[in-house]
Amino acid sequence: MILIGQYDSPFVRRVGIALRLYGFSFEHRPWSAFSDADKIAQFNPLRRVPTLVLDDGEVLIESGAILDHLDERAGPSRALIADNGAERRQALKVCALATGLADKAVSLIYERALHAHTSDRWIERCTAQIQSVLDALEADRAGRAGPWWFGASIGHADIAVACALRFLRDGHPALRDDARWGRLAAHLERCEALDAFREIAQPFSPPS
Ligand SMILES: N[C@@H](CCC(=O)N[C@@H](CS)C(=O)NCC(=O)O)C(=O)O
């Protein structure tokens, strides 16, 4: 398998960490969605990352769809998410909140880096969305006693939240507030201490 995209993307990193935790071997091509767009276009007309090229040449796009395939390959007993039922629904919702937050954080980066004139209205909206999601995730985590979001072992929800938080911290340091979102800060610290998170990482750099 070939994973295309840089690990300063919360979406690419999330997939890279899942690949690493599953123990699947893969080649990493750290292509930038902007400066390497032409190379990415040979695999993905959207020129977006992550893009995963399977061994037979089939190309998967969208982090959620890529992880769905990896979970299937791993099998229900090893998958990083419950197979069905309430726990699966709740985990998918945490993942959706985290990736939605990451979408808004990425959008703010593009707004500031790529637009000659930024929109205060858009910046305020994205900022409010990010803060509300952080409040919701903090409250959700407070109601869960285990070391990980859904029990004794790390899962997609933990990874998605940590990747979004790390991106937010690196890309928007002014939004950090460990007093308000203390459980999330502790969650990020616990994840970043793991080998998989240390190995699958790259310093943040805005598009140029
Ligand atoms: N919904 C997508 C989001 C991926 C995404 O936003 N990737 C960014 C990098 S962080 C990208 O490729 N941006 C270039 C673009 O959207 O044109 C996913 O989950 O895979």
PDBQT file of the ligand as one rigid body, heavy atoms in Angstrom, charges set to zero:
ROOT
HETATM    1  N1  LIG A 301     -12.741  14.866   4.109  1.00  0.00    +0.000 N 
HETATM    2  C1  LIG A 301     -11.361  14.655   3.704  1.00  0.00    +0.000 C 
HETATM    3  C2  LIG A 301     -10.546  15.880   4.096  1.00  0.00    +0.000 C 
HETATM    4  C3  LIG A 301      -9.121  15.783   3.622  1.00  0.00    +0.000 C 
HETATM    5  C4  LIG A 301      -8.462  17.162   3.563  1.00  0.00    +0.000 C 
HETATM    6  O1  LIG A 301      -9.065  18.209   3.849  1.00  0.00    +0.000 OA
HETATM    7  N2  LIG A 301      -7.198  17.159   3.168  1.00  0.00    +0.000 N 
HETATM    8  C5  LIG A 301      -6.496  18.390   2.958  1.00  0.00    +0.000 C 
HETATM    9  C6  LIG A 301      -5.140  18.359   3.638  1.00  0.00    +0.000 C 
HETATM   10  S1  LIG A 301      -5.331  18.500   5.387  1.00  0.00    +0.000 SA
HETATM   11  C7  LIG A 301      -6.333  18.592   1.460  1.00  0.00    +0.000 C 
HETATM   12  O2  LIG A 301      -6.098  17.658   0.731  1.00  0.00    +0.000 OA
HETATM   13  N3  LIG A 301      -6.490  19.840   1.010  1.00  0.00    +0.000 N 
HETATM   14  C8  LIG A 301      -6.410  20.242  -0.352  1.00  0.00    +0.000 C 
HETATM   15  C9  LIG A 301      -7.779  20.466  -0.938  1.00  0.00    +0.000 C 
HETATM   16  O3  LIG A 301      -8.798  20.214  -0.269  1.00  0.00    +0.000 OA
HETATM   17  O4  LIG A 301      -7.857  20.915  -2.082  1.00  0.00    +0.000 OA
HETATM   18  C10 LIG A 301     -10.820  13.379   4.348  1.00  0.00    +0.000 C 
HETATM   19  O5  LIG A 301     -11.286  13.052   5.436  1.00  0.00    +0.000 OA
HETATM   20  O6  LIG A 301      -9.965  12.704   3.753  1.00  0.00    +0.000 OA
ENDROOT
TORSDOF 0
